């Protein structure tokens, strides 16, 4: 039986993929134990994933109850084009305003702007999410070479 090709992204491919794709799906667990999935912008620094949110958002309330989260960045239309990264990790909430402002600036750099639109005005109401990955999975179905 033929062995399936290794479809994982190399560390270099992961870095390029994350530079080119700045939107992810963030999954938290709601008060009833169900997944709560939202679209988020993110940046990765020193192995940690960073996002910001309003402090009163449902995802933040969920994280306060249970810091275990999932993040997925994916692209592709057909099965042969699917490429992505999934991270499971623990989320730390950062509420110190100067630190939140710094992370907002990082997010702006990822978009080629000084800061996200309106970020300075909303910074006092925002918190940062720092996700420390405990598991990372990646895939690139184009590496299957049509064998699927």
FIVO-703979 format. One record per atom (N, C-alpha, C, CB): residue number from 1; y negated, x negated, z. Coordinates in Angstrom, 2 decimals. Each point is the difference from the previous one (the first is absolute). Glycine has a CB too. Example, Ala and Ser with C-alpha at 12.3 -4.5 7.8 and 13.67 -1.06 7.14 Angstrom:
2
1, 5.69, -13.19, 7.80
1, -1.19, 0.89, 0.00
1, -1.20, -0.90, 0.00
1, 1.17, 1.89, 1.25
2, -2.22, -1.54, -1.97
2, -1.19, -0.82, 0.06
2, -1.09, 0.77, 0.73
2, 0.63, -1.18, -2.15
//
This chain:
148
1, 1.18, -0.84, 0.00
1, -1.18, 0.84, 0.00
1, -1.25, -0.89, 0.00
1, 1.25, 1.85, 1.23
2, -2.17, -1.58, -2.13
2, -1.22, -0.79, -0.12
2, -0.90, 0.22, 1.21
2, 0.14, 0.12, -2.51
3, -0.76, -1.20, 2.94
3, -0.90, 0.08, 1.14
3, -1.35, 0.53, -0.46
3, 1.20, -1.91, 1.14
4, -1.80, 2.77, -0.34
4, -1.32, 0.55, -0.31
4, -1.05, -1.11, 0.11
4, 0.71, 2.30, 0.85
5, -1.65, -2.35, -1.78
5, -1.05, -1.02, 0.06
5, -0.85, 0.15, 1.27
5, -0.05, -0.07, -2.52
6, -0.48, -1.04, 2.99
6, -0.90, 0.02, 1.15
6, -1.35, 0.52, -0.47
6, 1.21, -1.95, 1.12
7, -1.58, 3.13, -0.65
7, -1.24, 0.62, -0.47
7, -1.16, -0.20, 0.98
7, 1.37, 1.68, -1.21
8, -1.13, -2.44, 2.27
8, -1.07, -0.23, 0.97
8, -1.14, -0.81, -0.65
8, 1.68, 0.07, 1.89
9, -2.90, 0.19, -1.42
9, -1.15, -0.79, -0.42
9, 0.01, -1.32, 0.77
9, -1.34, 2.10, -0.55
10, 1.02, -3.18, -0.13
10, -0.15, -1.29, 0.67
10, -1.27, 0.05, 0.84
10, 1.23, -1.23, -1.88
11, -1.42, 0.32, 2.81
11, -1.25, -0.03, 0.77
11, -1.25, -0.08, -0.91
11, 1.25, -1.11, 1.88
12, -1.17, 0.35, -2.94
12, -1.13, -0.10, -0.93
12, -0.24, 1.33, -0.72
12, 0.48, -2.45, -0.32
13, 0.61, 3.10, -0.10
13, -0.12, 1.31, -0.65
13, -0.55, 1.03, 0.97
13, 1.91, -0.57, -1.51
14, -1.49, 0.52, 2.77
14, -0.52, 0.92, 1.00
14, -1.50, -0.18, 0.15
14, 2.20, -0.03, 1.20
15, -2.65, -1.21, -1.07
15, -1.43, -0.27, 0.18
15, -0.81, 0.52, -1.18
15, 0.56, -2.03, 1.36
16, -0.09, 1.79, -2.59
16, -0.70, 0.49, -1.19
16, -0.01, 1.52, -0.04
16, 0.66, -2.08, -1.23
17, 0.47, 2.70, 1.55
17, 0.11, 1.46, -0.01
17, -0.99, 0.62, 0.99
17, 2.43, -0.18, -0.64
18, -2.53, -0.40, 1.83
18, -0.90, 0.54, 1.02
18, -1.46, -0.25, -0.34
18, 1.78, -0.35, 1.70
19, -2.08, -0.73, -2.41
19, -1.38, -0.24, -0.45
19, -0.42, 1.04, -1.03
19, 0.27, -2.46, 0.44
20, 0.68, 2.86, -1.29
20, -0.30, 0.92, -1.09
20, 0.05, 1.47, 0.40
20, 0.91, -1.70, -1.52
21, -0.31, 2.00, 2.65
21, 0.19, 1.40, 0.44
21, -0.51, 0.13, 1.43
21, 2.01, 0.30, -1.53
22, -3.08, 0.47, 1.70
22, -0.66, 0.11, 1.31
22, 0.15, 1.36, 0.65
22, -1.60, -1.68, -0.80
23, 2.44, 2.54, 0.22
23, 0.22, 1.33, 0.58
23, 1.45, 0.08, 0.43
23, -1.80, 1.05, -1.45
24, 2.02, -0.49, 2.63
24, 1.36, 0.13, 0.52
24, 0.19, 1.39, 0.58
24, 0.11, -2.48, 0.48
25, 1.13, 2.78, -0.15
25, 0.33, 1.19, 0.76
25, 0.34, -0.48, 1.41
25, 0.86, 1.30, -2.06
26, -1.55, -0.76, 3.06
26, 0.25, -0.33, 1.40
26, 0.74, 1.17, 0.63
26, -2.08, -1.46, 0.14
27, 3.23, 1.18, 0.44
27, 0.80, 1.05, 0.65
27, -0.02, -0.22, 1.51
27, 1.48, 0.22, -2.05
28, -1.86, 0.84, 2.76
28, 0.08, 0.03, 1.46
28, 0.92, 1.16, 0.37
28, -2.35, -1.00, 0.29
29, 2.62, 1.14, 1.00
29, 0.85, 1.10, 0.47
29, -0.87, 0.98, 0.77
29, 2.05, -1.52, 0.14
30, -2.04, 2.80, -0.56
30, -0.86, 0.98, 0.66
30, 0.60, 0.48, 1.32
30, -0.84, 0.71, -2.24
31, 0.13, 0.18, 2.91
31, 0.40, 0.47, 1.33
31, 1.32, 0.77, 0.00
31, -2.39, 0.10, 0.58
32, 2.84, 0.34, -1.76
32, 1.26, 0.73, -0.10
32, 1.14, -0.88, -0.53
32, -1.31, 2.09, -0.38
33, 1.04, -3.38, 0.18
33, 1.01, -0.93, -0.48
33, 0.13, -0.09, -1.50
33, 1.17, 0.48, 2.06
34, -2.08, 0.15, -2.80
34, 0.03, -0.04, -1.45
34, -0.88, -1.12, -0.55
34, 0.44, 2.47, -0.02
35, -0.10, -2.97, -1.17
35, -0.87, -1.00, -0.62
35, -1.35, 0.61, -0.36
35, 2.02, -1.19, -0.90
36, -3.06, 0.42, 1.10
36, -1.37, 0.36, -0.40
36, -0.43, -1.14, -0.92
36, -0.57, 1.32, 2.20
37, 0.42, -1.03, -3.51
37, -0.26, -1.04, -0.99
37, -1.37, 0.22, -0.63
37, 2.48, -0.23, -0.47
38, -3.29, -0.83, 0.46
38, -1.35, 0.07, -0.55
38, -0.27, -1.22, -0.88
38, -0.78, 1.32, 2.01
39, -0.10, -1.13, -2.98
39, -0.43, -1.11, -0.86
39, -1.07, -0.81, 0.74
39, 0.53, 1.32, -2.11
40, -0.42, -2.64, 2.02
40, -0.94, -0.90, 0.69
40, -0.30, -1.20, -0.89
40, 0.87, 0.74, 2.26
41, -2.05, -1.30, -2.08
41, -0.31, -1.31, -0.55
41, 0.40, -1.03, 1.04
41, -1.93, 0.89, -1.43
42, 2.29, -2.08, 1.00
42, 0.48, -1.01, 0.94
42, -0.36, -1.39, -0.49
42, 1.87, 1.51, 0.70
43, -1.72, -2.46, 0.20
43, -0.04, -1.42, -0.35
43, 1.04, -0.70, 0.86
43, -2.47, 0.09, -0.66
44, 2.94, -1.22, 0.20
44, 0.97, -0.79, 0.76
44, -0.63, -1.34, 0.32
44, 1.97, 1.17, -1.12
45, -1.94, -1.54, 2.39
45, -0.53, -1.28, 0.47
45, 0.99, -0.62, 0.96
45, -2.39, 0.79, -0.28
46, 2.77, -2.02, 0.02
46, 0.90, -0.74, 0.90
46, 1.25, 0.80, 0.37
46, -1.99, -1.20, 0.90
47, 2.53, 1.91, -1.88
47, 1.24, 0.74, 0.19
47, -0.15, 1.38, 0.61
47, 1.03, -2.17, 0.24
48, -2.22, 2.52, 0.25
48, -0.23, 1.33, 0.58
48, -0.71, 0.88, -1.03
48, -0.14, -0.98, 2.34
49, 0.41, 2.27, -2.28
49, -0.61, 0.99, -0.89
49, -1.12, 0.69, 0.77
49, 2.18, 0.35, -1.30
50, -3.35, -0.21, 0.68
50, -1.17, 0.59, 0.66
50, -0.51, 1.19, -0.80
50, -0.61, -2.23, 0.97
51, 0.19, 3.26, -0.22
51, -0.61, 1.20, -0.56
51, -1.03, 0.48, 1.02
51, 2.11, 0.65, -1.33
52, -2.95, 0.28, 0.94
52, -0.90, 0.63, 0.97
52, 0.12, 1.51, -0.13
52, -1.59, -1.96, -0.09
53, 1.18, 2.62, 1.15
53, 0.06, 1.47, 0.05
53, -1.03, 0.50, 0.99
53, 2.46, 0.00, -0.61
54, -2.80, 1.25, 0.49
54, -0.79, 0.62, 1.05
54, 0.89, 0.12, 1.23
54, -1.44, 1.29, -1.66
55, 0.88, -1.53, 2.81
55, 0.76, -0.02, 1.24
55, 0.67, 1.31, 0.36
55, -1.56, -1.70, 0.74
56, 1.02, 2.81, -1.24
56, 0.56, 1.31, 0.33
56, 1.00, 0.52, -1.04
56, -2.11, 0.48, 1.21
57, 2.43, -1.30, -2.20
57, 0.91, 0.42, -1.07
57, 1.41, 0.22, 0.54
57, -1.39, -1.26, -1.67
58, 2.13, 2.15, 1.02
58, 1.36, 0.32, 0.43
58, 0.89, -1.24, 0.02
58, -0.29, 2.29, -0.94
59, 0.15, -3.15, -0.06
59, 0.85, -1.20, -0.03
59, -0.24, -0.87, 1.23
59, -0.04, 0.05, -2.50
60, -1.20, -0.11, 2.97
60, -0.32, -0.80, 1.19
60, 0.61, 0.65, 1.25
60, -2.15, -0.80, -1.08
61, 2.06, 2.11, 1.18
61, 0.63, 0.69, 1.13
61, 1.51, -0.25, 0.00
61, -1.80, 1.78, -0.07
62, 2.39, -1.75, -1.12
62, 1.44, -0.27, -0.12
62, 0.33, -1.42, 0.46
62, 0.15, 1.64, -1.91
63, -0.96, -2.60, 1.50
63, 0.24, -1.41, 0.36
63, -0.16, -0.20, 1.50
63, -0.80, -0.73, -2.27
64, -0.14, 1.43, 2.87
64, -0.17, -0.13, 1.46
64, 1.28, 0.45, 0.73
64, -2.50, 0.41, -0.24
65, 3.17, 0.61, -0.30
65, 1.26, 0.47, 0.60
65, 1.17, -0.90, -0.33
65, -0.87, 2.31, -0.14
66, 0.90, -2.81, -1.10
66, 1.13, -0.80, -0.49
66, -0.54, -1.02, -1.00
66, 1.65, 1.93, 0.35
67, -1.71, -3.20, 0.02
67, -0.60, -1.01, -0.88
67, 0.89, -0.45, -1.17
67, -1.26, -0.74, 1.97
68, 2.45, 1.27, -2.07
68, 0.88, -0.38, -1.11
68, -0.45, 0.72, -1.27
68, 1.95, -0.40, 1.59
69, -2.20, -0.38, -2.66
69, -0.51, 0.56, -1.25
69, 0.76, -0.57, -1.18
69, -2.28, 0.29, 1.03
70, 2.11, 0.36, -2.16
70, 0.52, -0.50, -1.27
70, -1.14, -0.03, -1.01
70, 2.31, 0.91, 0.50
71, -2.27, -1.88, -1.39
71, -1.01, -0.14, -1.05
71, 0.74, -0.25, -1.31
71, -1.75, -0.92, 1.63
72, 1.32, 1.60, -2.70
72, 0.60, -0.25, -1.30
72, -1.10, -0.13, -1.05
72, 2.09, 1.24, 0.67
73, -1.98, -2.29, -1.47
73, -0.85, -0.21, -1.17
73, 0.95, 0.02, -1.18
73, -1.78, -1.38, 1.26
74, 1.52, 2.25, -2.24
74, 0.92, 0.08, -1.14
74, -0.76, 0.30, -1.28
74, 1.82, 0.77, 1.51
75, -1.22, -1.21, -2.61
75, -0.54, 0.26, -1.33
75, 1.17, 0.32, -0.94
75, -2.00, -1.53, 0.40
76, 1.65, 2.02, -1.57
76, 1.00, 0.26, -1.03
76, 0.18, 1.47, -0.28
76, 1.14, -2.06, 0.69
77, -0.76, 2.34, -1.90
77, 0.26, 1.38, -0.40
77, 1.48, 0.27, -0.12
77, -2.17, 0.03, -1.20
78, 2.81, -0.70, 0.28
78, 1.43, 0.19, -0.19
78, 0.76, -0.86, 1.00
78, -0.33, 0.53, -2.45
79, 1.61, -0.25, 2.62
79, 0.84, -0.74, 0.94
79, -0.05, -1.50, -0.29
79, 1.49, 2.00, 0.23
80, -1.44, -2.38, -1.50
80, 0.02, -1.41, -0.39
80, -1.31, -0.71, 0.30
80, 1.62, 0.59, -1.77
81, -2.68, 0.17, 2.06
81, -1.31, -0.59, 0.28
81, -0.34, -0.04, 1.49
81, -0.73, 0.82, -2.22
82, 1.57, -0.23, 3.07
82, -0.34, 0.10, 1.42
82, -0.06, -1.38, 0.65
82, 1.09, 2.25, 0.08
83, -2.17, -2.44, 0.68
83, -0.22, -1.25, 0.72
83, -0.70, 0.36, 1.30
83, -0.14, -1.40, -2.16
84, 0.55, 0.78, 3.25
84, -0.66, 0.36, 1.24
84, 0.37, -0.87, 1.18
84, -0.08, 2.26, -0.86
85, -0.62, -2.00, 1.94
85, 0.23, -0.65, 1.29
85, -0.04, 1.07, 1.07
85, -1.01, -2.19, -0.80
86, 1.98, 2.15, 1.70
86, 0.02, 0.90, 1.15
86, 0.04, -0.87, 1.26
86, 1.18, 1.86, -1.31
87, -2.02, -1.50, 2.26
87, -0.07, -0.71, 1.27
87, 0.24, 0.99, 1.13
87, -1.61, -1.70, -0.96
88, 2.40, 1.27, 1.91
88, 0.12, 0.71, 1.28
88, -0.63, -0.91, 1.02
88, 2.14, 1.27, -0.65
89, -2.88, -0.69, 1.59
89, -0.64, -0.85, 0.98
89, -0.59, 0.76, 1.16
89, -0.46, -1.57, -1.80
90, -0.16, 0.80, 2.67
90, -0.69, 0.55, 1.17
90, -1.49, -0.10, -0.24
90, 1.90, -0.66, 1.55
91, -2.60, 1.74, -1.25
91, -1.43, 0.08, -0.27
91, -0.80, -0.14, 1.28
91, 0.46, 1.46, -1.98
92, -1.39, -2.38, 1.94
92, -0.96, -0.19, 1.10
92, -1.32, 0.63, -0.43
92, 1.12, -2.16, 0.78
93, -1.74, 2.93, 0.11
93, -1.30, 0.60, -0.28
93, -1.08, -0.93, 0.54
93, 0.97, 2.36, 0.09
94, -1.91, -2.72, -0.95
94, -1.11, -0.88, 0.37
94, -1.26, 0.85, 0.05
94, 1.10, -2.05, -1.07
95, -1.72, 2.13, 2.25
95, -1.13, 0.89, 0.17
95, -1.32, -0.73, 0.22
95, 1.57, 1.65, 0.92
96, -1.54, -2.95, -0.76
96, -1.21, -0.79, 0.25
96, -0.87, 0.01, -1.27
96, 1.23, -1.47, 1.69
97, -2.48, 1.99, -1.61
97, -0.82, 0.23, -1.19
97, -0.20, -1.23, -0.89
97, -1.13, 1.74, 1.31
98, 0.89, -2.92, -0.74
98, -0.21, -1.18, -0.84
98, 1.25, -0.35, -0.78
98, -1.70, -0.84, 1.63
99, 2.84, 0.97, -0.99
99, 1.28, -0.31, -0.66
99, 0.26, 1.02, -1.11
99, 0.91, -1.03, 2.14
100, -1.19, 2.32, -1.86
100, 0.16, 1.05, -1.03
100, -0.90, -0.31, -1.19
100, 0.57, 1.72, 1.78
101, -1.81, -2.13, -1.52
101, -0.93, -0.36, -1.07
101, 0.52, -1.15, -0.84
101, -1.87, 0.79, 1.42
102, 2.47, -1.77, -0.77
102, 0.58, -1.14, -0.71
102, 1.12, 0.45, -0.94
102, -0.59, -1.50, 1.93
103, 1.43, 2.39, -1.42
103, 1.12, 0.49, -0.81
103, -0.50, 0.88, -1.14
103, 1.50, -0.09, 2.02
104, -2.54, 0.88, -1.78
104, -0.62, 0.77, -1.09
104, -0.50, -0.95, -1.09
104, -0.66, 1.82, 1.63
105, 0.08, -2.94, -1.25
105, -0.46, -0.97, -0.98
105, 1.17, -0.57, -0.80
105, -1.94, -0.57, 1.49
106, 3.06, 0.27, -0.82
106, 1.18, -0.48, -0.72
106, 0.45, 1.01, -1.05
106, 0.70, -1.28, 2.03
107, -0.73, 2.56, -1.67
107, 0.42, 1.03, -0.95
107, -0.94, 0.05, -1.20
107, 0.98, 1.33, 1.88
108, -2.26, -1.57, -1.65
108, -0.96, -0.05, -1.10
108, 0.26, -1.15, -0.94
108, -1.66, 1.05, 1.48
109, 2.04, -2.20, -0.94
109, 0.31, -1.17, -0.82
109, 1.14, 0.33, -0.95
109, -0.79, -1.54, 1.84
110, 1.78, 2.27, -1.38
110, 1.13, 0.37, -0.83
110, -0.39, 0.86, -1.19
110, 1.42, -0.14, 2.01
111, -2.55, 0.84, -1.89
111, -0.47, 0.86, -1.08
111, -1.13, -0.66, -0.79
111, 0.66, 1.99, 1.33
112, -1.01, -3.22, -0.96
112, -1.07, -0.69, -0.70
112, -1.38, 0.49, 0.40
112, 1.56, -0.34, -1.88
113, -1.66, 0.98, 3.04
113, -1.29, 0.49, 0.48
113, -0.29, -0.67, 1.34
113, 0.28, 2.22, -1.20
114, -1.53, -2.12, 1.62
114, -0.38, -0.58, 1.29
114, 0.72, 0.73, 1.13
114, -2.25, -0.66, -0.92
115, 2.18, 1.97, 0.92
115, 0.70, 0.85, 0.96
115, 0.31, 1.32, -0.69
115, -1.16, -1.09, 1.98
116, 2.20, 1.79, -1.50
116, 0.26, 1.32, -0.59
116, -1.23, 0.90, 0.15
116, 2.46, -0.24, 0.52
117, -2.64, 1.12, -1.48
117, -1.15, 0.90, -0.01
117, -0.13, 0.75, 1.31
117, 0.25, 0.23, -2.46
118, -1.41, -0.31, 3.08
118, -0.27, 0.72, 1.24
118, 0.64, -0.59, 1.23
118, -0.19, 1.98, -1.37
119, 0.86, -3.10, 1.24
119, 0.74, -0.56, 1.13
119, -0.90, -0.38, 1.16
119, 1.67, -0.84, -1.62
120, -2.83, 0.27, 1.33
120, -0.88, -0.43, 1.09
120, -0.45, 1.18, 0.84
120, -0.77, -1.92, -1.40
121, 0.45, 3.02, 0.74
121, -0.46, 1.19, 0.72
121, 1.12, 0.63, 0.84
121, -1.66, 0.40, -1.81
122, 2.90, -0.46, 1.30
122, 1.09, 0.67, 0.70
122, 0.72, -0.92, 0.99
122, 0.28, 1.45, -1.99
123, -0.61, -2.75, 1.99
123, 0.72, -0.97, 0.84
123, 0.11, 0.41, 1.47
123, -0.79, -1.74, -1.55
124, -0.26, 2.29, 2.17
124, 0.14, 0.35, 1.42
124, 1.06, 1.07, 0.29
124, -2.39, -0.59, 0.24
125, 2.74, 1.39, -1.23
125, 1.00, 1.06, 0.17
125, 1.40, -0.44, -0.41
125, -1.79, 1.66, -0.38
126, 1.89, -2.89, -0.12
126, 1.25, -0.45, -0.59
126, 0.75, -0.95, 0.92
126, -1.01, 0.28, -2.26
127, 2.30, -0.38, 2.00
127, 0.84, -1.00, 0.66
127, 0.80, -0.69, -1.09
127, 0.13, 1.33, 2.19
128, 0.42, -2.47, -1.86
128, 0.83, -0.72, -0.97
128, 1.46, 0.12, 0.41
128, -1.88, -1.60, -0.51
129, 2.72, 1.60, -0.48
129, 1.45, 0.01, 0.21
129, 0.52, -1.37, -0.43
129, 0.18, 2.53, -0.38
130, 0.54, -3.19, 1.26
130, 0.61, -1.29, -0.31
130, 1.51, 0.18, 0.10
130, -2.02, -1.33, 0.86
131, 2.69, 1.19, -1.98
131, 1.44, 0.21, -0.04
131, 0.70, -1.35, -0.10
131, -0.31, 2.27, -1.09
132, 1.12, -2.54, 2.09
132, 0.81, -1.22, 0.02
132, 1.38, 0.38, -0.53
132, -1.28, -1.00, 1.98
133, 1.62, 0.52, -3.18
133, 1.29, 0.37, -0.58
133, 1.19, -0.50, 0.81
133, -1.09, -0.05, -2.22
134, 2.08, 0.92, 2.38
134, 1.27, -0.40, 0.60
134, 1.08, -0.06, -1.07
134, -0.66, 1.03, 2.20
135, 0.42, -0.36, -3.34
135, 0.93, -0.04, -1.13
135, -0.79, 0.25, -1.28
135, 1.94, 0.80, 1.45
136, -1.65, -1.59, -2.47
136, -0.63, 0.17, -1.31
136, 1.10, 0.07, -1.05
136, -2.10, -1.24, 0.75
137, 2.00, 2.24, -1.61
137, 0.93, 0.17, -1.10
137, -0.82, 0.07, -1.28
137, 1.70, 1.22, 1.46
138, -1.23, -1.86, -2.52
138, -0.72, 0.06, -1.27
138, 0.98, 0.23, -1.14
138, -1.80, -1.52, 0.91
139, 1.27, 1.99, -2.04
139, 0.84, 0.26, -1.16
139, -0.83, -0.07, -1.28
139, 1.51, 1.44, 1.39
140, -0.85, -1.83, -2.45
140, -0.56, -0.03, -1.34
140, 1.13, 0.37, -0.95
140, -1.77, -1.78, 0.59
141, 1.80, 3.05, -0.98
141, 1.10, 0.49, -0.83
141, 0.02, -0.61, -1.40
141, -0.11, 2.11, 1.29
142, -0.99, -2.71, -1.71
142, 0.03, -0.65, -1.32
142, 0.97, -1.19, 0.02
142, -2.39, 0.71, -0.43
143, 2.72, -1.23, 1.61
143, 0.95, -1.10, 0.11
143, 1.44, 0.46, -0.23
143, -1.56, -1.11, 1.60
144, 1.75, 2.41, -1.69
144, 1.34, 0.52, -0.30
144, 0.38, -0.19, -1.46
144, -0.30, 1.66, 1.82
145, -0.70, -1.90, -2.66
145, 0.28, -0.23, -1.41
145, 0.67, 1.17, -0.69
145, 0.19, -2.38, 0.54
146, -0.55, 3.59, -0.15
146, 0.59, 1.19, -0.62
146, 1.33, 0.41, 0.60
146, -1.15, -0.64, -2.06
147, 1.65, -0.09, 3.07
147, 1.28, 0.35, 0.63
147, -0.25, 0.85, 1.23
147, 1.06, -2.12, -0.86
148, -1.01, 3.41, 0.69
148, -0.17, 0.90, 1.14
148, 0.67, 1.26, -0.26
148, -2.11, -1.01, 0.58
//
